[in-house]
């Protein structure tokens, strides 16, 4: 659990920075998502992809920042909750790069 407010704030800022990097990453990596992945809805595919990717990176960031082990201290649902607080920013970042 994220009891320390400074750690939670740091994690929140990290997630915001990752979201800002997404448009550049999408333009470099996902040139033809529909053709390669056979997706009907590219936005939903990329949204799910980046939620998972940010969640994994946030967990790594948090473990490194707190020097804690994965057991007990870190709740992945809490990390997902923080990511979901930025749902609109994440969707906007993806839309910006797929237009």
N, CA, C and O atoms as a Tinker XYZ file with bonds, in Angstrom:
   396  protein
     1  N      0.833000   -1.176000    0.000000    73     2
     2  CA     0.000000    0.000000    0.000000    64     1     3
     3  C      0.883000    1.246000    0.000000    63     2     4     5
     4  O      1.975000    1.253000    0.567000    81     3
     5  N      0.396000    2.275000   -0.633000    73     3     6
     6  CA     1.163000    3.514000   -0.725000    64     5     7
     7  C      0.750000    4.453000    0.407000    63     6     8     9
     8  O     -0.079000    5.344000    0.221000    81     7
     9  N      1.330000    4.241000    1.556000    73     7    10
    10  CA     0.987000    5.049000    2.730000    64     9    11
    11  C      1.744000    6.375000    2.736000    63    10    12    13
    12  O      1.254000    7.363000    3.282000    81    11
    13  N      2.897000    6.404000    2.151000    73    11    14
    14  CA     3.732000    7.596000    2.128000    64    13    15
    15  C      3.261000    8.516000    0.996000    63    14    16    17
    16  O      3.325000    8.137000   -0.173000    81    15
    17  N      2.795000    9.707000    1.331000    73    15    18
    18  CA     2.247000   10.612000    0.320000    64    17    19
    19  C      3.310000   11.085000   -0.670000    63    18    20    21
    20  O      2.992000   11.357000   -1.827000    81    19
    21  N      4.562000   11.188000   -0.237000    73    19    22
    22  CA     5.614000   11.619000   -1.161000    64    21    23
    23  C      5.880000   10.543000   -2.224000    63    22    24    25
    24  O      6.168000   10.865000   -3.376000    81    23
    25  N      5.782000    9.282000   -1.837000    73    23    26
    26  CA     5.966000    8.193000   -2.804000    64    25    27
    27  C      4.806000    8.172000   -3.782000    63    26    28    29
    28  O      5.007000    7.999000   -4.984000    81    27
    29  N      3.596000    8.347000   -3.275000    73    27    30
    30  CA     2.412000    8.364000   -4.143000    64    29    31
    31  C      2.495000    9.523000   -5.131000    63    30    32    33
    32  O      2.177000    9.359000   -6.308000    81    31
    33  N      2.919000   10.685000   -4.660000    73    31    34
    34  CA     3.050000   11.856000   -5.534000    64    33    35
    35  C      4.131000   11.609000   -6.589000    63    34    36    37
    36  O      3.950000   11.955000   -7.756000    81    35
    37  N      5.227000   11.025000   -6.187000    73    35    38
    38  CA     6.311000   10.716000   -7.112000    64    37    39
    39  C      5.841000    9.726000   -8.178000    63    38    40    41
    40  O      6.160000    9.885000   -9.357000    81    39
    41  N      5.092000    8.717000   -7.773000    73    39    42
    42  CA     4.561000    7.735000   -8.712000    64    41    43
    43  C      3.572000    8.396000   -9.675000    63    42    44    45
    44  O      3.576000    8.098000  -10.870000    81    43
    45  N      2.741000    9.277000   -9.168000    73    43    46
    46  CA     1.785000   10.003000  -10.001000    64    45    47
    47  C      2.506000   10.849000  -11.049000    63    46    48    49
    48  O      2.092000   10.882000  -12.207000    81    47
    49  N      3.564000   11.524000  -10.657000    73    47    50
    50  CA     4.350000   12.336000  -11.593000    64    49    51
    51  C      5.036000   11.453000  -12.637000    63    50    52    53
    52  O      5.128000   11.823000  -13.808000    81    51
    53  N      5.510000   10.295000  -12.210000    73    51    54
    54  CA     6.132000    9.357000  -13.150000    64    53    55
    55  C      5.122000    8.921000  -14.210000    63    54    56    57
    56  O      5.440000    8.887000  -15.399000    81    55
    57  N      3.925000    8.594000  -13.783000    73    55    58
    58  CA     2.883000    8.167000  -14.721000    64    57    59
    59  C      2.536000    9.288000  -15.683000    63    58    60    61
    60  O      2.344000    9.033000  -16.871000    81    59
    61  N      2.451000   10.519000  -15.205000    73    59    62
    62  CA     2.175000   11.667000  -16.087000    64    61    63
    63  C      3.275000   11.826000  -17.139000    63    62    64    65
    64  O      2.988000   12.103000  -18.303000    81    63
    65  N      4.536000   11.651000  -16.727000    73    63    66
    66  CA     5.650000   11.758000  -17.682000    64    65    67
    67  C      5.570000   10.669000  -18.740000    63    66    68    69
    68  O      5.802000   10.922000  -19.922000    81    67
    69  N      5.242000    9.459000  -18.310000    73    67    70
    70  CA     5.116000    8.346000  -19.274000    64    69    71
    71  C      4.009000    8.617000  -20.288000    63    70    72    73
    72  O      4.167000    8.322000  -21.473000    81    71
    73  N      2.899000    9.170000  -19.833000    73    71    74
    74  CA     1.786000    9.481000  -20.733000    64    73    75
    75  C      2.218000   10.520000  -21.761000    63    74    76    77
    76  O      1.813000   10.436000  -22.921000    81    75
    77  N      3.019000   11.484000  -21.368000    73    75    78
    78  CA     3.481000   12.514000  -22.297000    64    77    79
    79  C      4.405000   11.942000  -23.371000    63    78    80    81
    80  O      4.503000   12.509000  -24.459000    81    79
    81  N      5.077000   10.840000  -23.088000    73    79    82
    82  CA     5.985000   10.216000  -24.057000    64    81    83
    83  C      5.263000    9.334000  -25.078000    63    82    84    85
    84  O      5.849000    8.960000  -26.094000    81    83
    85  N      4.019000    9.006000  -24.822000    73    83    86
    86  CA     3.295000    8.043000  -25.654000    64    85    87
    87  C      3.147000    8.470000  -27.111000    63    86    88    89
    88  O      3.401000    7.644000  -27.988000    81    87
    89  N      2.755000    9.704000  -27.429000    73    87    90
    90  CA     2.591000   10.050000  -28.849000    64    89    91
    91  C      3.838000    9.794000  -29.691000    63    90    92    93
    92  O      3.734000    9.286000  -30.807000    81    91
    93  N      4.991000   10.133000  -29.181000    73    91    94
    94  CA     6.237000    9.909000  -29.910000    64    93    95
    95  C      6.492000    8.412000  -30.061000    63    94    96    97
    96  O      6.880000    7.944000  -31.131000    81    95
    97  N      6.269000    7.670000  -28.983000    73    95    98
    98  CA     6.490000    6.229000  -29.013000    64    97    99
    99  C      5.559000    5.541000  -30.013000    63    98   100   101
   100  O      5.984000    4.644000  -30.741000    81    99
   101  N      4.305000    5.955000  -30.051000    73    99   102
   102  CA     3.343000    5.346000  -30.981000    64   101   103
   103  C      3.754000    5.622000  -32.419000    63   102   104   105
   104  O      3.708000    4.724000  -33.259000    81   103
   105  N      4.151000    6.848000  -32.708000    73   103   106
   106  CA     4.548000    7.198000  -34.076000    64   105   107
   107  C      5.777000    6.414000  -34.527000    63   106   108   109
   108  O      5.921000    6.127000  -35.715000    81   107
   109  N      6.654000    6.066000  -33.604000    73   107   110
   110  CA     7.857000    5.319000  -33.955000    64   109   111
   111  C      7.625000    3.810000  -33.988000    63   110   112   113
   112  O      8.296000    3.098000  -34.735000    81   111
   113  N      6.684000    3.319000  -33.190000    73   111   114
   114  CA     6.531000    1.879000  -33.021000    64   113   115
   115  C      5.333000    1.287000  -33.756000    63   114   116   117
   116  O      5.455000    0.246000  -34.402000    81   115
   117  N      4.197000    1.930000  -33.664000    73   115   118
   118  CA     2.959000    1.363000  -34.191000    64   117   119
   119  C      2.550000    2.054000  -35.485000    63   118   120   121
   120  O      1.575000    2.804000  -35.513000    81   119
   121  N      3.275000    1.807000  -36.523000    73   119   122
   122  CA     2.976000    2.460000  -37.792000    64   121   123
   123  C      1.719000    1.895000  -38.449000    63   122   124   125
   124  O      0.935000    2.643000  -39.032000    81   123
   125  N      1.524000    0.591000  -38.360000    73   123   126
   126  CA     0.382000   -0.038000  -39.024000    64   125   127
   127  C     -0.289000   -1.022000  -38.088000    63   126   128   129
   128  O     -0.295000   -2.226000  -38.346000    81   127
   129  N     -0.852000   -0.518000  -37.003000    73   127   130
   130  CA    -1.463000   -1.374000  -35.988000    64   129   131
   131  C     -2.601000   -2.202000  -36.559000    63   130   132   133
   132  O     -2.685000   -3.401000  -36.293000    81   131
   133  N     -3.477000   -1.582000  -37.338000    73   131   134
   134  CA    -4.641000   -2.299000  -37.860000    64   133   135
   135  C     -4.224000   -3.465000  -38.746000    63   134   136   137
   136  O     -4.810000   -4.544000  -38.672000    81   135
   137  N     -3.230000   -3.255000  -39.569000    73   135   138
   138  CA    -2.810000   -4.311000  -40.482000    64   137   139
   139  C     -2.094000   -5.440000  -39.750000    63   138   140   141
   140  O     -2.339000   -6.612000  -40.039000    81   139
   141  N     -1.237000   -5.115000  -38.833000    73   139   142
   142  CA    -0.438000   -6.132000  -38.154000    64   141   143
   143  C     -1.269000   -6.902000  -37.128000    63   142   144   145
   144  O     -1.234000   -8.133000  -37.105000    81   143
   145  N     -2.018000   -6.190000  -36.277000    73   143   146
   146  CA    -2.734000   -6.831000  -35.180000    64   145   147
   147  C     -4.185000   -7.164000  -35.532000    63   146   148   149
   148  O     -4.884000   -7.779000  -34.728000    81   147
   149  N     -4.642000   -6.771000  -36.709000    73   147   150
   150  CA    -6.008000   -7.035000  -37.155000    64   149   151
   151  C     -7.034000   -6.494000  -36.152000    63   150   152   153
   152  O     -7.984000   -7.185000  -35.785000    81   151
   153  N     -6.830000   -5.267000  -35.726000    73   151   154
   154  CA    -7.704000   -4.632000  -34.738000    64   153   155
   155  C     -8.793000   -3.837000  -35.425000    63   154   156   157
   156  O     -8.550000   -3.140000  -36.409000    81   155
   157  N     -9.992000   -3.953000  -34.895000    73   155   158
   158  CA   -11.095000   -3.132000  -35.384000    64   157   159
   159  C    -11.020000   -1.738000  -34.764000    63   158   160   161
   160  O    -11.345000   -0.742000  -35.410000    81   159
   161  N    -10.592000   -1.680000  -33.512000    73   159   162
   162  CA   -10.552000   -0.412000  -32.809000    64   161   163
   163  C     -9.137000   -0.166000  -32.295000    63   162   164   165
   164  O     -8.743000   -0.682000  -31.249000    81   163
   165  N     -8.404000    0.605000  -33.024000    73   163   166
   166  CA    -6.998000    0.865000  -32.713000    64   165   167
   167  C     -6.840000    1.585000  -31.373000    63   166   168   169
   168  O     -5.906000    1.301000  -30.623000    81   167
   169  N     -7.746000    2.513000  -31.070000    73   167   170
   170  CA    -7.668000    3.275000  -29.822000    64   169   171
   171  C     -7.769000    2.348000  -28.608000    63   170   172   173
   172  O     -6.981000    2.465000  -27.670000    81   171
   173  N     -8.733000    1.434000  -28.626000    73   171   174
   174  CA    -8.883000    0.516000  -27.496000    64   173   175
   175  C     -7.675000   -0.407000  -27.350000    63   174   176   177
   176  O     -7.222000   -0.678000  -26.237000    81   175
   177  N     -7.162000   -0.883000  -28.471000    73   175   178
   178  CA    -5.978000   -1.744000  -28.429000    64   177   179
   179  C     -4.803000   -1.006000  -27.795000    63   178   180   181
   180  O     -4.158000   -1.526000  -26.885000    81   179
   181  N     -4.526000    0.205000  -28.274000    73   179   182
   182  CA    -3.386000    0.966000  -27.759000    64   181   183
   183  C     -3.604000    1.394000  -26.313000    63   182   184   185
   184  O     -2.654000    1.445000  -25.531000    81   183
   185  N     -4.842000    1.702000  -25.953000    73   183   186
   186  CA    -5.138000    2.079000  -24.569000    64   185   187
   187  C     -4.796000    0.912000  -23.634000    63   186   188   189
   188  O     -4.101000    1.098000  -22.635000    81   187
   189  N     -5.279000   -0.275000  -23.957000    73   187   190
   190  CA    -4.986000   -1.449000  -23.132000    64   189   191
   191  C     -3.499000   -1.763000  -23.085000    63   190   192   193
   192  O     -2.958000   -2.113000  -22.036000    81   191
   193  N     -2.847000   -1.633000  -24.233000    73   191   194
   194  CA    -1.408000   -1.884000  -24.309000    64   193   195
   195  C     -0.648000   -0.935000  -23.380000    63   194   196   197
   196  O      0.225000   -1.362000  -22.624000    81   195
   197  N     -0.986000    0.344000  -23.444000    73   195   198
   198  CA    -0.248000    1.318000  -22.644000    64   197   199
   199  C     -0.619000    1.298000  -21.172000    63   198   200   201
   200  O      0.218000    1.632000  -20.334000    81   199
   201  N     -1.838000    0.920000  -20.826000    73   199   202
   202  CA    -2.161000    0.747000  -19.407000    64   201   203
   203  C     -1.263000   -0.347000  -18.830000    63   202   204   205
   204  O     -0.676000   -0.171000  -17.762000    81   203
   205  N     -1.155000   -1.462000  -19.528000    73   203   206
   206  CA    -0.290000   -2.551000  -19.061000    64   205   207
   207  C      1.173000   -2.163000  -19.007000    63   206   208   209
   208  O      1.883000   -2.492000  -18.057000    81   207
   209  N      1.614000   -1.462000  -20.034000    73   207   210
   210  CA     3.016000   -1.064000  -20.098000    64   209   211
   211  C      3.362000   -0.057000  -18.989000    63   210   212   213
   212  O      4.415000   -0.161000  -18.359000    81   211
   213  N      2.476000    0.912000  -18.756000    73   211   214
   214  CA     2.709000    1.907000  -17.701000    64   213   215
   215  C      2.613000    1.244000  -16.329000    63   214   216   217
   216  O      3.378000    1.583000  -15.426000    81   215
   217  N      1.687000    0.309000  -16.166000    73   215   218
   218  CA     1.562000   -0.394000  -14.891000    64   217   219
   219  C      2.849000   -1.152000  -14.563000    63   218   220   221
   220  O      3.340000   -1.090000  -13.436000    81   219
   221  N      3.384000   -1.857000  -15.538000    73   219   222
   222  CA     4.637000   -2.599000  -15.334000    64   221   223
   223  C      5.787000   -1.645000  -15.009000    63   222   224   225
   224  O      6.568000   -1.903000  -14.093000    81   223
   225  N      5.892000   -0.553000  -15.751000    73   223   226
   226  CA     6.975000    0.411000  -15.510000    64   225   227
   227  C      6.813000    1.096000  -14.160000    63   226   228   229
   228  O      7.801000    1.356000  -13.473000    81   227
   229  N      5.569000    1.391000  -13.776000    73   227   230
   230  CA     5.318000    2.037000  -12.485000    64   229   231
   231  C      5.678000    1.108000  -11.333000    63   230   232   233
   232  O      6.224000    1.550000  -10.322000    81   231
   233  N      5.376000   -0.168000  -11.484000    73   231   234
   234  CA     5.736000   -1.131000  -10.455000    64   233   235
   235  C      7.253000   -1.202000  -10.298000    63   234   236   237
   236  O      7.770000   -1.210000   -9.181000    81   235
   237  N      7.953000   -1.253000  -11.418000    73   235   238
   238  CA     9.416000   -1.277000  -11.383000    64   237   239
   239  C      9.961000    0.010000  -10.748000    63   238   240   241
   240  O     10.871000   -0.032000   -9.920000    81   239
   241  N      9.397000    1.141000  -11.144000    73   239   242
   242  CA     9.805000    2.441000  -10.606000    64   241   243
   243  C      9.593000    2.477000   -9.097000    63   242   244   245
   244  O     10.466000    2.919000   -8.350000    81   243
   245  N      8.432000    2.013000   -8.656000    73   243   246
   246  CA     8.095000    2.044000   -7.235000    64   245   247
   247  C      9.001000    1.120000   -6.426000    63   246   248   249
   248  O      9.457000    1.485000   -5.342000    81   247
   249  N      9.258000   -0.059000   -6.947000    73   247   250
   250  CA    10.137000   -0.985000   -6.234000    64   249   251
   251  C     11.556000   -0.429000   -6.131000    63   250   252   253
   252  O     12.225000   -0.576000   -5.108000    81   251
   253  N     11.993000    0.205000   -7.200000    73   251   254
   254  CA    13.334000    0.790000   -7.197000    64   253   255
   255  C     13.399000    1.986000   -6.234000    63   254   256   257
   256  O     14.375000    2.150000   -5.502000    81   255
   257  N     12.356000    2.810000   -6.245000    73   255   258
   258  CA    12.335000    4.010000   -5.403000    64   257   259
   259  C     12.249000    3.672000   -3.922000    63   258   260   261
   260  O     12.824000    4.375000   -3.091000    81   259
   261  N     11.544000    2.614000   -3.589000    73   259   262
   262  CA    11.363000    2.280000   -2.177000    64   261   263
   263  C     12.317000    1.189000   -1.702000    63   262   264   265
   264  O     12.415000    0.918000   -0.505000    81   263
   265  N     13.017000    0.567000   -2.644000    73   263   266
   266  CA    13.915000   -0.556000   -2.338000    64   265   267
   267  C     13.172000   -1.655000   -1.581000    63   266   268   269
   268  O     13.720000   -2.314000   -0.697000    81   267
   269  N     11.909000   -1.829000   -1.959000    73   267   270
   270  CA    11.073000   -2.849000   -1.316000    64   269   271
   271  C     10.986000   -4.082000   -2.205000    63   270   272   273
   272  O     11.295000   -4.033000   -3.396000    81   271
   273  N     10.568000   -5.164000   -1.613000    73   271   274
   274  CA    10.291000   -6.353000   -2.414000    64   273   275
   275  C      8.853000   -6.263000   -2.894000    63   274   276   277
   276  O      8.074000   -5.460000   -2.381000    81   275
   277  N      8.503000   -7.074000   -3.866000    73   275   278
   278  CA     7.163000   -7.018000   -4.448000    64   277   279
   279  C      6.085000   -7.479000   -3.471000    63   278   280   281
   280  O      4.916000   -7.144000   -3.661000    81   279
   281  N      6.426000   -8.209000   -2.470000    73   279   282
   282  CA     5.427000   -8.708000   -1.533000    64   281   283
   283  C      5.050000   -7.687000   -0.485000    63   282   284   285
   284  O      5.919000   -7.046000    0.107000    81   283
   285  N      3.767000   -7.533000   -0.254000    73   283   286
   286  CA     3.297000   -6.735000    0.860000    64   285   287
   287  C      3.206000   -5.240000    0.640000    63   286   288   289
   288  O      2.156000   -4.658000    0.912000    81   287
   289  N      4.227000   -4.610000    0.175000    73   287   290
   290  CA     4.239000   -3.151000    0.111000    64   289   291
   291  C      3.508000   -2.606000   -1.107000    63   290   292   293
   292  O      2.864000   -1.560000   -1.016000    81   291
   293  N      3.590000   -3.281000   -2.233000    73   291   294
   294  CA     3.055000   -2.763000   -3.481000    64   293   295
   295  C      1.748000   -3.469000   -3.831000    63   294   296   297
   296  O      1.678000   -4.698000   -3.862000    81   295
   297  N      0.723000   -2.676000   -4.092000    73   295   298
   298  CA    -0.572000   -3.197000   -4.505000    64   297   299
   299  C     -0.798000   -2.795000   -5.959000    63   298   300   301
   300  O     -0.966000   -1.614000   -6.261000    81   299
   301  N     -0.803000   -3.781000   -6.859000    73   299   302
   302  CA    -0.926000   -3.463000   -8.283000    64   301   303
   303  C     -2.274000   -2.820000   -8.602000    63   302   304   305
   304  O     -2.373000   -2.057000   -9.564000    81   303
   305  N     -3.318000   -3.111000   -7.815000    73   303   306
   306  CA    -4.609000   -2.465000   -8.038000    64   305   307
   307  C     -4.540000   -0.973000   -7.715000    63   306   308   309
   308  O     -5.221000   -0.159000   -8.340000    81   307
   309  N     -3.720000   -0.631000   -6.746000    73   307   310
   310  CA    -3.547000    0.785000   -6.416000    64   309   311
   311  C     -2.807000    1.509000   -7.542000    63   310   312   313
   312  O     -3.135000    2.648000   -7.875000    81   311
   313  N     -1.819000    0.850000   -8.120000    73   311   314
   314  CA    -1.109000    1.429000   -9.264000    64   313   315
   315  C     -2.078000    1.604000  -10.426000    63   314   316   317
   316  O     -2.088000    2.648000  -11.079000    81   315
   317  N     -2.894000    0.582000  -10.684000    73   315   318
   318  CA    -3.883000    0.675000  -11.769000    64   317   319
   319  C     -4.854000    1.827000  -11.506000    63   318   320   321
   320  O     -5.252000    2.526000  -12.438000    81   319
   321  N     -5.234000    2.028000  -10.257000    73   319   322
   322  CA    -6.123000    3.132000   -9.893000    64   321   323
   323  C     -5.518000    4.483000  -10.207000    63   322   324   325
   324  O     -6.205000    5.383000  -10.689000    81   323
   325  N     -4.238000    4.625000   -9.934000    73   323   326
   326  CA    -3.549000    5.890000  -10.239000    64   325   327
   327  C     -3.500000    6.104000  -11.748000    63   326   328   329
   328  O     -3.698000    7.220000  -12.227000    81   327
   329  N     -3.237000    5.040000  -12.492000    73   327   330
   330  CA    -3.221000    5.152000  -13.954000    64   329   331
   331  C     -4.605000    5.543000  -14.459000    63   330   332   333
   332  O     -4.728000    6.397000  -15.337000    81   331
   333  N     -5.638000    4.927000  -13.913000    73   331   334
   334  CA    -7.010000    5.218000  -14.349000    64   333   335
   335  C     -7.438000    6.642000  -14.008000    63   334   336   337
   336  O     -8.332000    7.185000  -14.656000    81   335
   337  N     -6.817000    7.255000  -13.003000    73   335   338
   338  CA    -7.107000    8.662000  -12.700000    64   337   339
   339  C     -6.707000    9.543000  -13.877000    63   338   340   341
   340  O     -7.247000   10.636000  -14.050000    81   339
   341  N     -5.771000    9.076000  -14.679000    73   339   342
   342  CA    -5.277000    9.826000  -15.836000    64   341   343
   343  C     -5.824000    9.249000  -17.146000    63   342   344   345
   344  O     -5.216000    9.410000  -18.204000    81   343
   345  N     -6.956000    8.589000  -17.066000    73   343   346
   346  CA    -7.564000    7.913000  -18.223000    64   345   347
   347  C     -7.752000    8.862000  -19.402000    63   346   348   349
   348  O     -7.399000    8.518000  -20.530000    81   347
   349  N     -8.299000   10.047000  -19.159000    73   347   350
   350  CA    -8.550000   10.988000  -20.258000    64   349   351
   351  C     -7.256000   11.485000  -20.887000    63   350   352   353
   352  O     -7.173000   11.624000  -22.107000    81   351
   353  N     -6.249000   11.752000  -20.065000    73   351   354
   354  CA    -4.948000   12.177000  -20.598000    64   353   355
   355  C     -4.330000   11.089000  -21.464000    63   354   356   357
   356  O     -3.756000   11.369000  -22.517000    81   355
   357  N     -4.452000    9.843000  -21.010000    73   355   358
   358  CA    -3.907000    8.718000  -21.763000    64   357   359
   359  C     -4.630000    8.555000  -23.096000    63   358   360   361
   360  O     -3.988000    8.381000  -24.132000    81   359
   361  N     -5.952000    8.610000  -23.077000    73   359   362
   362  CA    -6.719000    8.509000  -24.323000    64   361   363
   363  C     -6.379000    9.657000  -25.278000    63   362   364   365
   364  O     -6.229000    9.447000  -26.482000    81   363
   365  N     -6.259000   10.869000  -24.733000    73   363   366
   366  CA    -5.920000   12.023000  -25.571000    64   365   367
   367  C     -4.538000   11.869000  -26.200000    63   366   368   369
   368  O     -4.343000   12.207000  -27.368000    81   367
   369  N     -3.582000   11.360000  -25.430000    73   367   370
   370  CA    -2.219000   11.154000  -25.944000    64   369   371
   371  C     -2.237000   10.142000  -27.081000    63   370   372   373
   372  O     -1.526000   10.306000  -28.072000    81   371
   373  N     -3.041000    9.102000  -26.943000    73   371   374
   374  CA    -3.128000    8.076000  -27.992000    64   373   375
   375  C     -3.833000    8.633000  -29.219000    63   374   376   377
   376  O     -3.385000    8.426000  -30.347000    81   375
   377  N     -4.934000    9.341000  -28.998000    73   375   378
   378  CA    -5.673000    9.935000  -30.131000    64   377   379
   379  C     -4.787000   10.903000  -30.898000    63   378   380   381
   380  O     -4.807000   10.927000  -32.128000    81   379
   381  N     -4.018000   11.692000  -30.182000    73   379   382
   382  CA    -3.132000   12.691000  -30.789000    64   381   383
   383  C     -2.161000   12.049000  -31.766000    63   382   384   385
   384  O     -1.833000   12.639000  -32.796000    81   383
   385  N     -1.707000   10.862000  -31.455000    73   383   386
   386  CA    -0.693000   10.228000  -32.296000    64   385   387
   387  C     -1.265000    9.319000  -33.368000    63   386   388   389
   388  O     -0.536000    8.906000  -34.269000    81   387
   389  N     -2.552000    8.997000  -33.295000    73   387   390
   390  CA    -3.146000    8.100000  -34.284000    64   389   391
   391  C     -3.974000    8.847000  -35.331000    63   390   392   393
   392  O     -4.543000    8.219000  -36.224000    81   391
   393  N     -4.048000   10.147000  -35.238000    73   391   394
   394  CA    -4.831000   10.920000  -36.216000    64   393   395
   395  C     -4.140000   11.010000  -37.555000    63   394   396
   396  O     -4.668000   11.625000  -38.482000    81   395
